[in-house]
Amino acid sequence: MTDQGAVAWCEENIAGLEVSRHGLAGHHSSEDRPEELAAAINAWADRHRLARQ
C-alpha cells in the first residue's frame, strides 16, 4: 500500500478523522514543516473550541 493508499484507507475507515495536507515532508515532518503543522493544530483546536496556551 502506498502512503496515499494508506491515507485514503484511513479517511474511509476511521470515524471522525480529519486530514489536512500541507505539502511534502520527510520522516520528521515536524522539523520539515513546523509552521504548517502548528497552524493546522491551532486551527483544529479553534474548530473544537479548545483552549490554547
mmCIF entry with sequence, helices, sheets and N, C-alpha, C, O atoms, coordinates in Angstrom:
data_MODEL
# 
_entry.id   MODEL 
# 
_entity.id                         1 
_entity.type                       polymer 
_entity.pdbx_number_of_molecules   1 
# 
_entity_poly.entity_id                      1 
_entity_poly.type                           'polypeptide(L)' 
_entity_poly.nstd_linkage                   no 
_entity_poly.nstd_monomer                   no 
_entity_poly.pdbx_seq_one_letter_code       MTDQGAVAWCEENIAGLEVSRHGLAGHHSSEDRPEELAAAINAWADRHRLARQ 
_entity_poly.pdbx_seq_one_letter_code_can   MTDQGAVAWCEENIAGLEVSRHGLAGHHSSEDRPEELAAAINAWADRHRLARQ 
_entity_poly.pdbx_strand_id                 A 
# 
loop_
_entity_poly_seq.entity_id 
_entity_poly_seq.num 
_entity_poly_seq.mon_id 
_entity_poly_seq.hetero 
1 1  MET n 
1 2  THR n 
1 3  ASP n 
1 4  GLN n 
1 5  GLY n 
1 6  ALA n 
1 7  VAL n 
1 8  ALA n 
1 9  TRP n 
1 10 CYS n 
1 11 GLU n 
1 12 GLU n 
1 13 ASN n 
1 14 ILE n 
1 15 ALA n 
1 16 GLY n 
1 17 LEU n 
1 18 GLU n 
1 19 VAL n 
1 20 SER n 
1 21 ARG n 
1 22 HIS n 
1 23 GLY n 
1 24 LEU n 
1 25 ALA n 
1 26 GLY n 
1 27 HIS n 
1 28 HIS n 
1 29 SER n 
1 30 SER n 
1 31 GLU n 
1 32 ASP n 
1 33 ARG n 
1 34 PRO n 
1 35 GLU n 
1 36 GLU n 
1 37 LEU n 
1 38 ALA n 
1 39 ALA n 
1 40 ALA n 
1 41 ILE n 
1 42 ASN n 
1 43 ALA n 
1 44 TRP n 
1 45 ALA n 
1 46 ASP n 
1 47 ARG n 
1 48 HIS n 
1 49 ARG n 
1 50 LEU n 
1 51 ALA n 
1 52 ARG n 
1 53 GLN n 
# 
_struct_asym.id          A 
_struct_asym.entity_id   1 
# 
loop_
_struct_conf.conf_type_id 
_struct_conf.id 
_struct_conf.pdbx_PDB_helix_id 
_struct_conf.beg_label_comp_id 
_struct_conf.beg_label_asym_id 
_struct_conf.beg_label_seq_id 
_struct_conf.pdbx_beg_PDB_ins_code 
_struct_conf.end_label_comp_id 
_struct_conf.end_label_asym_id 
_struct_conf.end_label_seq_id 
_struct_conf.pdbx_end_PDB_ins_code 
_struct_conf.beg_auth_comp_id 
_struct_conf.beg_auth_asym_id 
_struct_conf.beg_auth_seq_id 
_struct_conf.end_auth_comp_id 
_struct_conf.end_auth_asym_id 
_struct_conf.end_auth_seq_id 
_struct_conf.pdbx_PDB_helix_class 
_struct_conf.details 
_struct_conf.pdbx_PDB_helix_length 
HELX_P HELX_P1 AA1 ASP A 3  ? ASN A 13 ? ASP A 3  ASN A 13 1 ? 11 
HELX_P HELX_P2 AA2 SER A 29 ? ASP A 32 ? SER A 29 ASP A 32 1 ? 4  
HELX_P HELX_P3 AA3 PRO A 34 ? ARG A 47 ? PRO A 34 ARG A 47 1 ? 14 
# 
_struct_conf_type.id          HELX_P 
_struct_conf_type.criteria    ? 
_struct_conf_type.reference   ? 
# 
loop_
_atom_site.group_PDB 
_atom_site.id 
_atom_site.type_symbol 
_atom_site.label_atom_id 
_atom_site.label_alt_id 
_atom_site.label_comp_id 
_atom_site.label_asym_id 
_atom_site.label_entity_id 
_atom_site.label_seq_id 
_atom_site.pdbx_PDB_ins_code 
_atom_site.Cartn_x 
_atom_site.Cartn_y 
_atom_site.Cartn_z 
_atom_site.occupancy 
_atom_site.B_iso_or_equiv 
_atom_site.pdbx_formal_charge 
_atom_site.auth_seq_id 
_atom_site.auth_comp_id 
_atom_site.auth_asym_id 
_atom_site.auth_atom_id 
_atom_site.pdbx_PDB_model_num 
ATOM 1   N N  . MET A 1 1  ? 0.852   -1.171 0.000  1.00 0.00 ? 1  MET A N  1 
ATOM 2   C CA . MET A 1 1  ? 0.000   0.000  0.000  1.00 0.00 ? 1  MET A CA 1 
ATOM 3   C C  . MET A 1 1  ? 0.901   1.238  0.000  1.00 0.00 ? 1  MET A C  1 
ATOM 4   O O  . MET A 1 1  ? 1.852   1.327  0.777  1.00 0.00 ? 1  MET A O  1 
ATOM 5   N N  . THR A 1 2  ? 0.596   2.164  -0.858 1.00 0.00 ? 2  THR A N  1 
ATOM 6   C CA . THR A 1 2  ? 1.366   3.410  -0.904 1.00 0.00 ? 2  THR A CA 1 
ATOM 7   C C  . THR A 1 2  ? 0.965   4.317  0.251  1.00 0.00 ? 2  THR A C  1 
ATOM 8   O O  . THR A 1 2  ? -0.040  4.074  0.919  1.00 0.00 ? 2  THR A O  1 
ATOM 9   N N  . ASP A 1 3  ? 1.746   5.352  0.482  1.00 0.00 ? 3  ASP A N  1 
ATOM 10  C CA . ASP A 1 3  ? 1.380   6.314  1.522  1.00 0.00 ? 3  ASP A CA 1 
ATOM 11  C C  . ASP A 1 3  ? 0.008   6.909  1.248  1.00 0.00 ? 3  ASP A C  1 
ATOM 12  O O  . ASP A 1 3  ? -0.814  7.039  2.155  1.00 0.00 ? 3  ASP A O  1 
ATOM 13  N N  . GLN A 1 4  ? -0.237  7.273  -0.015 1.00 0.00 ? 4  GLN A N  1 
ATOM 14  C CA . GLN A 1 4  ? -1.543  7.838  -0.358 1.00 0.00 ? 4  GLN A CA 1 
ATOM 15  C C  . GLN A 1 4  ? -2.652  6.809  -0.194 1.00 0.00 ? 4  GLN A C  1 
ATOM 16  O O  . GLN A 1 4  ? -3.774  7.152  0.181  1.00 0.00 ? 4  GLN A O  1 
ATOM 17  N N  . GLY A 1 5  ? -2.340  5.547  -0.476 1.00 0.00 ? 5  GLY A N  1 
ATOM 18  C CA . GLY A 1 5  ? -3.319  4.478  -0.269 1.00 0.00 ? 5  GLY A CA 1 
ATOM 19  C C  . GLY A 1 5  ? -3.648  4.313  1.197  1.00 0.00 ? 5  GLY A C  1 
ATOM 20  O O  . GLY A 1 5  ? -4.802  4.081  1.559  1.00 0.00 ? 5  GLY A O  1 
ATOM 21  N N  . ALA A 1 6  ? -2.644  4.430  2.041  1.00 0.00 ? 6  ALA A N  1 
ATOM 22  C CA . ALA A 1 6  ? -2.865  4.326  3.488  1.00 0.00 ? 6  ALA A CA 1 
ATOM 23  C C  . ALA A 1 6  ? -3.711  5.499  3.983  1.00 0.00 ? 6  ALA A C  1 
ATOM 24  O O  . ALA A 1 6  ? -4.609  5.319  4.806  1.00 0.00 ? 6  ALA A O  1 
ATOM 25  N N  . VAL A 1 7  ? -3.425  6.688  3.484  1.00 0.00 ? 7  VAL A N  1 
ATOM 26  C CA . VAL A 1 7  ? -4.205  7.858  3.869  1.00 0.00 ? 7  VAL A CA 1 
ATOM 27  C C  . VAL A 1 7  ? -5.647  7.689  3.416  1.00 0.00 ? 7  VAL A C  1 
ATOM 28  O O  . VAL A 1 7  ? -6.572  7.956  4.183  1.00 0.00 ? 7  VAL A O  1 
ATOM 29  N N  . ALA A 1 8  ? -5.848  7.249  2.185  1.00 0.00 ? 8  ALA A N  1 
ATOM 30  C CA . ALA A 1 8  ? -7.201  7.042  1.666  1.00 0.00 ? 8  ALA A CA 1 
ATOM 31  C C  . ALA A 1 8  ? -7.950  6.012  2.506  1.00 0.00 ? 8  ALA A C  1 
ATOM 32  O O  . ALA A 1 8  ? -9.122  6.204  2.829  1.00 0.00 ? 8  ALA A O  1 
ATOM 33  N N  . TRP A 1 9  ? -7.275  4.924  2.859  1.00 0.00 ? 9  TRP A N  1 
ATOM 34  C CA . TRP A 1 9  ? -7.917  3.895  3.682  1.00 0.00 ? 9  TRP A CA 1 
ATOM 35  C C  . TRP A 1 9  ? -8.329  4.477  5.029  1.00 0.00 ? 9  TRP A C  1 
ATOM 36  O O  . TRP A 1 9  ? -9.443  4.240  5.495  1.00 0.00 ? 9  TRP A O  1 
ATOM 37  N N  . CYS A 1 10 ? -7.440  5.235  5.653  1.00 0.00 ? 10 CYS A N  1 
ATOM 38  C CA . CYS A 1 10 ? -7.745  5.839  6.949  1.00 0.00 ? 10 CYS A CA 1 
ATOM 39  C C  . CYS A 1 10 ? -8.929  6.796  6.845  1.00 0.00 ? 10 CYS A C  1 
ATOM 40  O O  . CYS A 1 10 ? -9.810  6.794  7.704  1.00 0.00 ? 10 CYS A O  1 
ATOM 41  N N  . GLU A 1 11 ? -8.948  7.616  5.789  1.00 0.00 ? 11 GLU A N  1 
ATOM 42  C CA . GLU A 1 11 ? -10.054 8.561  5.601  1.00 0.00 ? 11 GLU A CA 1 
ATOM 43  C C  . GLU A 1 11 ? -11.388 7.839  5.466  1.00 0.00 ? 11 GLU A C  1 
ATOM 44  O O  . GLU A 1 11 ? -12.414 8.331  5.936  1.00 0.00 ? 11 GLU A O  1 
ATOM 45  N N  . GLU A 1 12 ? -11.376 6.682  4.827  1.00 0.00 ? 12 GLU A N  1 
ATOM 46  C CA . GLU A 1 12 ? -12.605 5.923  4.602  1.00 0.00 ? 12 GLU A CA 1 
ATOM 47  C C  . GLU A 1 12 ? -13.020 5.073  5.793  1.00 0.00 ? 12 GLU A C  1 
ATOM 48  O O  . GLU A 1 12 ? -14.194 4.724  5.910  1.00 0.00 ? 12 GLU A O  1 
ATOM 49  N N  . ASN A 1 13 ? -12.088 4.729  6.686  1.00 0.00 ? 13 ASN A N  1 
ATOM 50  C CA . ASN A 1 13 ? -12.383 3.750  7.718  1.00 0.00 ? 13 ASN A CA 1 
ATOM 51  C C  . ASN A 1 13 ? -12.263 4.231  9.155  1.00 0.00 ? 13 ASN A C  1 
ATOM 52  O O  . ASN A 1 13 ? -12.633 3.495  10.071 1.00 0.00 ? 13 ASN A O  1 
ATOM 53  N N  . ILE A 1 14 ? -11.766 5.425  9.384  1.00 0.00 ? 14 ILE A N  1 
ATOM 54  C CA . ILE A 1 14 ? -11.621 5.923  10.748 1.00 0.00 ? 14 ILE A CA 1 
ATOM 55  C C  . ILE A 1 14 ? -12.610 7.065  10.951 1.00 0.00 ? 14 ILE A C  1 
ATOM 56  O O  . ILE A 1 14 ? -12.458 8.156  10.402 1.00 0.00 ? 14 ILE A O  1 
ATOM 57  N N  . ALA A 1 15 ? -13.628 6.775  11.759 1.00 0.00 ? 15 ALA A N  1 
ATOM 58  C CA . ALA A 1 15 ? -14.682 7.761  12.012 1.00 0.00 ? 15 ALA A CA 1 
ATOM 59  C C  . ALA A 1 15 ? -14.099 8.989  12.697 1.00 0.00 ? 15 ALA A C  1 
ATOM 60  O O  . ALA A 1 15 ? -13.282 8.875  13.611 1.00 0.00 ? 15 ALA A O  1 
ATOM 61  N N  . GLY A 1 16 ? -14.523 10.154 12.250 1.00 0.00 ? 16 GLY A N  1 
ATOM 62  C CA . GLY A 1 16 ? -14.114 11.398 12.880 1.00 0.00 ? 16 GLY A CA 1 
ATOM 63  C C  . GLY A 1 16 ? -12.705 11.858 12.546 1.00 0.00 ? 16 GLY A C  1 
ATOM 64  O O  . GLY A 1 16 ? -12.234 12.852 13.098 1.00 0.00 ? 16 GLY A O  1 
ATOM 65  N N  . LEU A 1 17 ? -12.027 11.156 11.655 1.00 0.00 ? 17 LEU A N  1 
ATOM 66  C CA . LEU A 1 17 ? -10.665 11.531 11.283 1.00 0.00 ? 17 LEU A CA 1 
ATOM 67  C C  . LEU A 1 17 ? -10.684 12.808 10.454 1.00 0.00 ? 17 LEU A C  1 
ATOM 68  O O  . LEU A 1 17 ? -11.478 12.937 9.523  1.00 0.00 ? 17 LEU A O  1 
ATOM 69  N N  . GLU A 1 18 ? -9.823  13.738 10.787 1.00 0.00 ? 18 GLU A N  1 
ATOM 70  C CA . GLU A 1 18 ? -9.654  14.956 9.995  1.00 0.00 ? 18 GLU A CA 1 
ATOM 71  C C  . GLU A 1 18 ? -8.252  14.930 9.403  1.00 0.00 ? 18 GLU A C  1 
ATOM 72  O O  . GLU A 1 18 ? -7.269  14.790 10.130 1.00 0.00 ? 18 GLU A O  1 
ATOM 73  N N  . VAL A 1 19 ? -8.160  15.065 8.086  1.00 0.00 ? 19 VAL A N  1 
ATOM 74  C CA . VAL A 1 19 ? -6.868  15.045 7.397  1.00 0.00 ? 19 VAL A CA 1 
ATOM 75  C C  . VAL A 1 19 ? -6.664  16.399 6.741  1.00 0.00 ? 19 VAL A C  1 
ATOM 76  O O  . VAL A 1 19 ? -7.564  16.925 6.086  1.00 0.00 ? 19 VAL A O  1 
ATOM 77  N N  . SER A 1 20 ? -5.486  16.954 6.918  1.00 0.00 ? 20 SER A N  1 
ATOM 78  C CA . SER A 1 20 ? -5.133  18.173 6.195  1.00 0.00 ? 20 SER A CA 1 
ATOM 79  C C  . SER A 1 20 ? -3.785  17.938 5.539  1.00 0.00 ? 20 SER A C  1 
ATOM 80  O O  . SER A 1 20 ? -2.903  17.295 6.109  1.00 0.00 ? 20 SER A O  1 
ATOM 81  N N  . ARG A 1 21 ? -3.640  18.459 4.354  1.00 0.00 ? 21 ARG A N  1 
ATOM 82  C CA . ARG A 1 21 ? -2.417  18.238 3.587  1.00 0.00 ? 21 ARG A CA 1 
ATOM 83  C C  . ARG A 1 21 ? -1.646  19.549 3.487  1.00 0.00 ? 21 ARG A C  1 
ATOM 84  O O  . ARG A 1 21 ? -2.213  20.611 3.229  1.00 0.00 ? 21 ARG A O  1 
ATOM 85  N N  . HIS A 1 22 ? -0.333  19.444 3.699  1.00 0.00 ? 22 HIS A N  1 
ATOM 86  C CA . HIS A 1 22 ? 0.482   20.650 3.745  1.00 0.00 ? 22 HIS A CA 1 
ATOM 87  C C  . HIS A 1 22 ? 1.792   20.488 2.989  1.00 0.00 ? 22 HIS A C  1 
ATOM 88  O O  . HIS A 1 22 ? 2.800   21.089 3.363  1.00 0.00 ? 22 HIS A O  1 
ATOM 89  N N  . GLY A 1 23 ? 1.791   19.711 1.964  1.00 0.00 ? 23 GLY A N  1 
ATOM 90  C CA . GLY A 1 23 ? 2.988   19.548 1.159  1.00 0.00 ? 23 GLY A CA 1 
ATOM 91  C C  . GLY A 1 23 ? 3.843   18.379 1.620  1.00 0.00 ? 23 GLY A C  1 
ATOM 92  O O  . GLY A 1 23 ? 3.542   17.713 2.611  1.00 0.00 ? 23 GLY A O  1 
ATOM 93  N N  . LEU A 1 24 ? 4.906   18.151 0.881  1.00 0.00 ? 24 LEU A N  1 
ATOM 94  C CA . LEU A 1 24 ? 5.784   17.021 1.170  1.00 0.00 ? 24 LEU A CA 1 
ATOM 95  C C  . LEU A 1 24 ? 6.656   17.301 2.390  1.00 0.00 ? 24 LEU A C  1 
ATOM 96  O O  . LEU A 1 24 ? 7.085   18.428 2.634  1.00 0.00 ? 24 LEU A O  1 
ATOM 97  N N  . ALA A 1 25 ? 6.899   16.242 3.136  1.00 0.00 ? 25 ALA A N  1 
ATOM 98  C CA . ALA A 1 25 ? 7.804   16.317 4.278  1.00 0.00 ? 25 ALA A CA 1 
ATOM 99  C C  . ALA A 1 25 ? 8.516   14.977 4.379  1.00 0.00 ? 25 ALA A C  1 
ATOM 100 O O  . ALA A 1 25 ? 8.029   13.962 3.881  1.00 0.00 ? 25 ALA A O  1 
ATOM 101 N N  . GLY A 1 26 ? 9.646   14.986 5.015  1.00 0.00 ? 26 GLY A N  1 
ATOM 102 C CA . GLY A 1 26 ? 10.403  13.754 5.195  1.00 0.00 ? 26 GLY A CA 1 
ATOM 103 C C  . GLY A 1 26 ? 9.927   12.980 6.407  1.00 0.00 ? 26 GLY A C  1 
ATOM 104 O O  . GLY A 1 26 ? 8.786   13.128 6.845  1.00 0.00 ? 26 GLY A O  1 
ATOM 105 N N  . HIS A 1 27 ? 10.799  12.163 6.938  1.00 0.00 ? 27 HIS A N  1 
ATOM 106 C CA . HIS A 1 27 ? 10.468  11.313 8.076  1.00 0.00 ? 27 HIS A CA 1 
ATOM 107 C C  . HIS A 1 27 ? 10.102  12.135 9.308  1.00 0.00 ? 27 HIS A C  1 
ATOM 108 O O  . HIS A 1 27 ? 9.251   11.722 10.096 1.00 0.00 ? 27 HIS A O  1 
ATOM 109 N N  . HIS A 1 28 ? 10.731  13.279 9.479  1.00 0.00 ? 28 HIS A N  1 
ATOM 110 C CA . HIS A 1 28 ? 10.465  14.145 10.628 1.00 0.00 ? 28 HIS A CA 1 
ATOM 111 C C  . HIS A 1 28 ? 9.705   15.381 10.164 1.00 0.00 ? 28 HIS A C  1 
ATOM 112 O O  . HIS A 1 28 ? 10.269  16.468 10.042 1.00 0.00 ? 28 HIS A O  1 
ATOM 113 N N  . SER A 1 29 ? 8.416   15.193 9.910  1.00 0.00 ? 29 SER A N  1 
ATOM 114 C CA . SER A 1 29 ? 7.626   16.285 9.337  1.00 0.00 ? 29 SER A CA 1 
ATOM 115 C C  . SER A 1 29 ? 7.581   17.508 10.246 1.00 0.00 ? 29 SER A C  1 
ATOM 116 O O  . SER A 1 29 ? 7.461   18.632 9.759  1.00 0.00 ? 29 SER A O  1 
ATOM 117 N N  . SER A 1 30 ? 7.675   17.309 11.553 1.00 0.00 ? 30 SER A N  1 
ATOM 118 C CA . SER A 1 30 ? 7.652   18.469 12.451 1.00 0.00 ? 30 SER A CA 1 
ATOM 119 C C  . SER A 1 30 ? 8.891   19.346 12.280 1.00 0.00 ? 30 SER A C  1 
ATOM 120 O O  . SER A 1 30 ? 8.850   20.538 12.583 1.00 0.00 ? 30 SER A O  1 
ATOM 121 N N  . GLU A 1 31 ? 9.981   18.772 11.801 1.00 0.00 ? 31 GLU A N  1 
ATOM 122 C CA . GLU A 1 31 ? 11.181  19.566 11.524 1.00 0.00 ? 31 GLU A CA 1 
ATOM 123 C C  . GLU A 1 31 ? 11.147  20.163 10.119 1.00 0.00 ? 31 GLU A C  1 
ATOM 124 O O  . GLU A 1 31 ? 11.698  21.238 9.883  1.00 0.00 ? 31 GLU A O  1 
ATOM 125 N N  . ASP A 1 32 ? 10.498  19.460 9.187  1.00 0.00 ? 32 ASP A N  1 
ATOM 126 C CA . ASP A 1 32 ? 10.444  19.923 7.803  1.00 0.00 ? 32 ASP A CA 1 
ATOM 127 C C  . ASP A 1 32 ? 9.394   21.001 7.571  1.00 0.00 ? 32 ASP A C  1 
ATOM 128 O O  . ASP A 1 32 ? 9.599   21.890 6.745  1.00 0.00 ? 32 ASP A O  1 
ATOM 129 N N  . ARG A 1 33 ? 8.273   20.939 8.285  1.00 0.00 ? 33 ARG A N  1 
ATOM 130 C CA . ARG A 1 33 ? 7.165   21.858 8.050  1.00 0.00 ? 33 ARG A CA 1 
ATOM 131 C C  . ARG A 1 33 ? 6.552   22.332 9.367  1.00 0.00 ? 33 ARG A C  1 
ATOM 132 O O  . ARG A 1 33 ? 5.348   22.173 9.573  1.00 0.00 ? 33 ARG A O  1 
ATOM 133 N N  . PRO A 1 34 ? 7.353   22.909 10.258 1.00 0.00 ? 34 PRO A N  1 
ATOM 134 C CA . PRO A 1 34 ? 6.828   23.263 11.585 1.00 0.00 ? 34 PRO A CA 1 
ATOM 135 C C  . PRO A 1 34 ? 5.718   24.309 11.556 1.00 0.00 ? 34 PRO A C  1 
ATOM 136 O O  . PRO A 1 34 ? 4.756   24.210 12.318 1.00 0.00 ? 34 PRO A O  1 
ATOM 137 N N  . GLU A 1 35 ? 5.839   25.307 10.689 1.00 0.00 ? 35 GLU A N  1 
ATOM 138 C CA . GLU A 1 35 ? 4.823   26.361 10.650 1.00 0.00 ? 35 GLU A CA 1 
ATOM 139 C C  . GLU A 1 35 ? 3.483   25.808 10.186 1.00 0.00 ? 35 GLU A C  1 
ATOM 140 O O  . GLU A 1 35 ? 2.441   26.131 10.756 1.00 0.00 ? 35 GLU A O  1 
ATOM 141 N N  . GLU A 1 36 ? 3.513   24.971 9.144  1.00 0.00 ? 36 GLU A N  1 
ATOM 142 C CA . GLU A 1 36 ? 2.279   24.412 8.617  1.00 0.00 ? 36 GLU A CA 1 
ATOM 143 C C  . GLU A 1 36 ? 1.606   23.504 9.635  1.00 0.00 ? 36 GLU A C  1 
ATOM 144 O O  . GLU A 1 36 ? 0.387   23.549 9.796  1.00 0.00 ? 36 GLU A O  1 
ATOM 145 N N  . LEU A 1 37 ? 2.390   22.682 10.323 1.00 0.00 ? 37 LEU A N  1 
ATOM 146 C CA . LEU A 1 37 ? 1.821   21.781 11.323 1.00 0.00 ? 37 LEU A CA 1 
ATOM 147 C C  . LEU A 1 37 ? 1.248   22.559 12.501 1.00 0.00 ? 37 LEU A C  1 
ATOM 148 O O  . LEU A 1 37 ? 0.159   22.239 12.978 1.00 0.00 ? 37 LEU A O  1 
ATOM 149 N N  . ALA A 1 38 ? 1.956   23.564 12.970 1.00 0.00 ? 38 ALA A N  1 
ATOM 150 C CA . ALA A 1 38 ? 1.450   24.380 14.075 1.00 0.00 ? 38 ALA A CA 1 
ATOM 151 C C  . ALA A 1 38 ? 0.144   25.069 13.694 1.00 0.00 ? 38 ALA A C  1 
ATOM 152 O O  . ALA A 1 38 ? -0.792  25.123 14.492 1.00 0.00 ? 38 ALA A O  1 
ATOM 153 N N  . ALA A 1 39 ? 0.086   25.595 12.473 1.00 0.00 ? 39 ALA A N  1 
ATOM 154 C CA . ALA A 1 39 ? -1.138  26.258 12.020 1.00 0.00 ? 39 ALA A CA 1 
ATOM 155 C C  . ALA A 1 39 ? -2.296  25.272 11.941 1.00 0.00 ? 39 ALA A C  1 
ATOM 156 O O  . ALA A 1 39 ? -3.420  25.607 12.313 1.00 0.00 ? 39 ALA A O  1 
ATOM 157 N N  . ALA A 1 40 ? -2.033  24.058 11.461 1.00 0.00 ? 40 ALA A N  1 
ATOM 158 C CA . ALA A 1 40 ? -3.086  23.046 11.358 1.00 0.00 ? 40 ALA A CA 1 
ATOM 159 C C  . ALA A 1 40 ? -3.582  22.632 12.739 1.00 0.00 ? 40 ALA A C  1 
ATOM 160 O O  . ALA A 1 40 ? -4.786  22.474 12.943 1.00 0.00 ? 40 ALA A O  1 
ATOM 161 N N  . ILE A 1 41 ? -2.670  22.455 13.684 1.00 0.00 ? 41 ILE A N  1 
ATOM 162 C CA . ILE A 1 41 ? -3.069  22.073 15.042 1.00 0.00 ? 41 ILE A CA 1 
ATOM 163 C C  . ILE A 1 41 ? -3.858  23.202 15.703 1.00 0.00 ? 41 ILE A C  1 
ATOM 164 O O  . ILE A 1 41 ? -4.870  22.953 16.357 1.00 0.00 ? 41 ILE A O  1 
ATOM 165 N N  . ASN A 1 42 ? -3.397  24.435 15.534 1.00 0.00 ? 42 ASN A N  1 
ATOM 166 C CA . ASN A 1 42 ? -4.123  25.568 16.110 1.00 0.00 ? 42 ASN A CA 1 
ATOM 167 C C  . ASN A 1 42 ? -5.510  25.717 15.499 1.00 0.00 ? 42 ASN A C  1 
ATOM 168 O O  . ASN A 1 42 ? -6.470  26.008 16.212 1.00 0.00 ? 42 ASN A O  1 
ATOM 169 N N  . ALA A 1 43 ? -5.628  25.522 14.191 1.00 0.00 ? 43 ALA A N  1 
ATOM 170 C CA . ALA A 1 43 ? -6.936  25.605 13.530 1.00 0.00 ? 43 ALA A CA 1 
ATOM 171 C C  . ALA A 1 43 ? -7.864  24.506 14.046 1.00 0.00 ? 43 ALA A C  1 
ATOM 172 O O  . ALA A 1 43 ? -9.051  24.747 14.270 1.00 0.00 ? 43 ALA A O  1 
ATOM 173 N N  . TRP A 1 44 ? -7.323  23.302 14.234 1.00 0.00 ? 44 TRP A N  1 
ATOM 174 C CA . TRP A 1 44 ? -8.115  22.200 14.772 1.00 0.00 ? 44 TRP A CA 1 
ATOM 175 C C  . TRP A 1 44 ? -8.604  22.534 16.177 1.00 0.00 ? 44 TRP A C  1 
ATOM 176 O O  . TRP A 1 44 ? -9.776  22.327 16.492 1.00 0.00 ? 44 TRP A O  1 
ATOM 177 N N  . ALA A 1 45 ? -7.707  23.054 17.027 1.00 0.00 ? 45 ALA A N  1 
ATOM 178 C CA . ALA A 1 45 ? -8.088  23.416 18.387 1.00 0.00 ? 45 ALA A CA 1 
ATOM 179 C C  . ALA A 1 45 ? -9.160  24.507 18.380 1.00 0.00 ? 45 ALA A C  1 
ATOM 180 O O  . ALA A 1 45 ? -10.096 24.462 19.179 1.00 0.00 ? 45 ALA A O  1 
ATOM 181 N N  . ASP A 1 46 ? -9.030  25.474 17.492 1.00 0.00 ? 46 ASP A N  1 
ATOM 182 C CA . ASP A 1 46 ? -10.037 26.533 17.386 1.00 0.00 ? 46 ASP A CA 1 
ATOM 183 C C  . ASP A 1 46 ? -11.383 25.970 16.938 1.00 0.00 ? 46 ASP A C  1 
ATOM 184 O O  . ASP A 1 46 ? -12.419 26.341 17.492 1.00 0.00 ? 46 ASP A O  1 
ATOM 185 N N  . ARG A 1 47 ? -11.385 25.083 15.948 1.00 0.00 ? 47 ARG A N  1 
ATOM 186 C CA . ARG A 1 47 ? -12.639 24.482 15.464 1.00 0.00 ? 47 ARG A CA 1 
ATOM 187 C C  . ARG A 1 47 ? -13.349 23.713 16.568 1.00 0.00 ? 47 ARG A C  1 
ATOM 188 O O  . ARG A 1 47 ? -14.579 23.661 16.603 1.00 0.00 ? 47 ARG A O  1 
ATOM 189 N N  . HIS A 1 48 ? -12.584 23.123 17.459 1.00 0.00 ? 48 HIS A N  1 
ATOM 190 C CA . HIS A 1 48 ? -13.155 22.310 18.526 1.00 0.00 ? 48 HIS A CA 1 
ATOM 191 C C  . HIS A 1 48 ? -13.251 23.083 19.845 1.00 0.00 ? 48 HIS A C  1 
ATOM 192 O O  . HIS A 1 48 ? -13.516 22.513 20.904 1.00 0.00 ? 48 HIS A O  1 
ATOM 193 N N  . ARG A 1 49 ? -13.029 24.389 19.748 1.00 0.00 ? 49 ARG A N  1 
ATOM 194 C CA . ARG A 1 49 ? -13.126 25.292 20.895 1.00 0.00 ? 49 ARG A CA 1 
ATOM 195 C C  . ARG A 1 49 ? -12.291 24.810 22.091 1.00 0.00 ? 49 ARG A C  1 
ATOM 196 O O  . ARG A 1 49 ? -12.759 24.800 23.230 1.00 0.00 ? 49 ARG A O  1 
ATOM 197 N N  . LEU A 1 50 ? -11.073 24.421 21.810 1.00 0.00 ? 50 LEU A N  1 
ATOM 198 C CA . LEU A 1 50 ? -10.147 24.003 22.850 1.00 0.00 ? 50 LEU A CA 1 
ATOM 199 C C  . LEU A 1 50 ? -9.212  25.163 23.173 1.00 0.00 ? 50 LEU A C  1 
ATOM 200 O O  . LEU A 1 50 ? -8.745  25.874 22.283 1.00 0.00 ? 50 LEU A O  1 
ATOM 201 N N  . ALA A 1 51 ? -8.956  25.332 24.436 1.00 0.00 ? 51 ALA A N  1 
ATOM 202 C CA . ALA A 1 51 ? -8.095  26.441 24.873 1.00 0.00 ? 51 ALA A CA 1 
ATOM 203 C C  . ALA A 1 51 ? -6.650  26.160 24.473 1.00 0.00 ? 51 ALA A C  1 
ATOM 204 O O  . ALA A 1 51 ? -6.180  25.025 24.543 1.00 0.00 ? 51 ALA A O  1 
ATOM 205 N N  . ARG A 1 52 ? -5.961  27.209 24.055 1.00 0.00 ? 52 ARG A N  1 
ATOM 206 C CA . ARG A 1 52 ? -4.527  27.109 23.738 1.00 0.00 ? 52 ARG A CA 1 
ATOM 207 C C  . ARG A 1 52 ? -3.773  27.969 24.723 1.00 0.00 ? 52 ARG A C  1 
ATOM 208 O O  . ARG A 1 52 ? -4.287  28.962 25.238 1.00 0.00 ? 52 ARG A O  1 
ATOM 209 N N  . GLN A 1 53 ? -2.539  27.565 24.972 1.00 0.00 ? 53 GLN A N  1 
ATOM 210 C CA . GLN A 1 53 ? -1.683  28.363 25.856 1.00 0.00 ? 53 GLN A CA 1 
ATOM 211 C C  . GLN A 1 53 ? -0.479  28.839 25.098 1.00 0.00 ? 53 GLN A C  1 
ATOM 212 O O  . GLN A 1 53 ? 0.371   29.529 25.660 1.00 0.00 ? 53 GLN A O  1 
# 
